[in-house]
Amino acid sequence: MRYFDEAQVRAHLRWEPLIAAMERALAAYSSGEVVQPVRSILTVEEGRRYFGLMPAVTHDVMGVKAVSFYPANEGTAVPTHDATILLFRTDNGAPLAAMDGRLITEMRTAAVSAAITKYLMPLESRVLALLGSGVQARSHLDALSCVHAFEEVRVWSRSDEHAQAFAREHGASAMDARAAVTGADVVVVATNAQEPVLEGAWLKPGAHVNAVGANRPNWRELDDAAMHNQLYVDSREAALKESGDVILSGATIYAEIGEVFAGTAHADRAKTTIFKSLGMAVEDVAAATLVYEAAASAG
């Protein structure tokens, strides 16, 4: 069984095939072709330290991700997310590979957002707003740039110093959250916030939001006004158990994004749309399979 460290994962994982793989994986999930329970989360210390297990079985490959989610690490040299992914053959259960899962988690999250943004962002979108300036903000900027060329990028962070540094590095404009969101066509909310940082009143009609933080049932990133737009999720079952934004707002889920990818749900660009992302094991398995297959092809 081969092990892939983060450098090897980085060498074999590319945005365009990853975005396409996320569409296929989530279409298969929403079509009932994937066996996957809601992840199991152990609370080590409420609000600070969590450990999760995420298994999924597809036609050809199955796998599990063991992930540590440590908000307590924010501001330190240790990532808030670390993970290891194990891959197995589905037909006989034989192990195929183990690999570092931190980069896969980072990239597949942004790739999923990019995939659904293609279907939901306003036509001729011009402005991208990023609430958050960390790992996911950077990955989302990279992934979204693969599906659309934005003319203007705005960024806000709870740390003005971090926002300014991000702006200098990526040619963005740092500003307060309301100013960043006002008039933006696509908004990414990627923070460790436990209370709303995005207000629905700031969104222009027809804007699309990718919300990727607040993955606990009592945490929020978006207020009720934002959540009561047309709401898409990666998994209905997971959203109703894990997402404070969904649970506490009482918002109605319009569709899983896999239903959009499979063609069984309509993507309405005319509506203001919210994608509440929680992250799924099938995404990790699909991304890890890309790494494994790319390495095998390279010899």
Sequence and secondary structure as in RCSB ss.txt:
>XXXX:A:sequence
MRYFDEAQVRAHLRWEPLIAAMERALAAYSSGEVVQPVRSILTVEEGRRYFGLMPAVTHDVMGVKAVSFYPANEG
TAVPTHDATILLFRTDNGAPLAAMDGRLITEMRTAAVSAAITKYLMPLESRVLALLGSGVQARSHLDALSCVHAF
EEVRVWSRSDEHAQAFAREHGASAMDARAAVTGADVVVVATNAQEPVLEGAWLKPGAHVNAVGANRPNWRELDDA
AMHNQLYVDSREAALKESGDVILSGATIYAEIGEVFAGTAHADRAKTTIFKSLGMAVEDVAAATLVYEAAASAG
>XXXX:A:secstr
 EEE HHHHHHH  HHHHHHHHHHHHHHHHTT  B    EEEEEETTTEEEEEEEEE SSEEEEEEEEE GGGTT
SSS SEEEEEEEEETTT  EEEEEE HHHHHHHHHHHHHHHHHHHS TT  EEEEE  SHHHHHHHHHHHTT   
SEEEEE SSHHHHHHHHHHHT EE  HHHHHTT SEEEE    SS  B GGGS TT EEEE    STT  SB HH
HHTSEEEES HHHHHHH HHHHHHT  EEEEHHHHHHTSS   TTS EEEE    HHHHHHHHHHHHHHHHHH 
